[in-house]
Amino acid sequence: MLLSSLIDFMDRKWWLQISGQTDFLFNIILFIIDLIVMTIVFYVAGVIVVGKRRALFSDAFVISLLGTVVSNICSLFFPPVIGLILSLIVWLLLIRRYYETGWLGALAVAILAVIIYVMVWVILAFLFAIPPLLFAGLLSI
């Protein structure tokens, strides 16, 4: 019975099964997990690019938090392309300010952070057996 209900759950789109009451809690938990992962990613990218003296864990947390908040605000109030460009500029300004580096250093940290971020999420997806859920939509096309 448990196996059949689990298979039934996996066949459906699980994100649509979350009720409206738990939607807010689910979004908060996802935000916190994403913030933790982004903080670690920015810290590792900062240590690799600008060195351990200038890349502090607290700075990585502030970059992650402020960047996420400002990016969400930009995506809400501006058209998609303009919001994306403004978000990228804000991320680069935050990295440049908190890691005390130039524009090229900020760009290097941002590119390395994106690469590390994608690698971490792919590893987490495989660890938690999420690929069947991720690729279920692609297979139905």
C-alpha positions, 0 to 999 in steps of 0.5 A: 500500500505504501509503495503504491501510494509512493508510486502514485505520488511520483507519477503526478506533479508533486508541486501541484499537490501542495495545498494552499495552506502549506504553500507559504511554509514550503516557499520559506523552507525553499528560500532558506535552503537556497540561501544556505546553498548560495552563501556557501557557493559565494564563500567558496567562489570568493575564497578561490578568486579573491582570497581568504582574507577578503572573502568572509562567510558573513559577506557571502551571506549578505551578498546572498540575502541582498542579491536574492531580495533585490532580484525578486524586487527587480523581477516583480517591478520590471519587464523580464529583460530589464529585470534580469539586467538590473539583477545582474548589475546588483549582484556584481555591485554587491560582490564588488563591494563586499569582496573589495575587488574590481569589476573583473574580480566580481565578474570572475566570482559571479561566473565561478559561483554560477558554475559551483551553484549548478554543480551543487544542485545537480549533485543534490538532485542525484542524491535525493533521487529527483531526476525522475521528477525533473525529467518527467515533464520532458519525457511527456512531450 
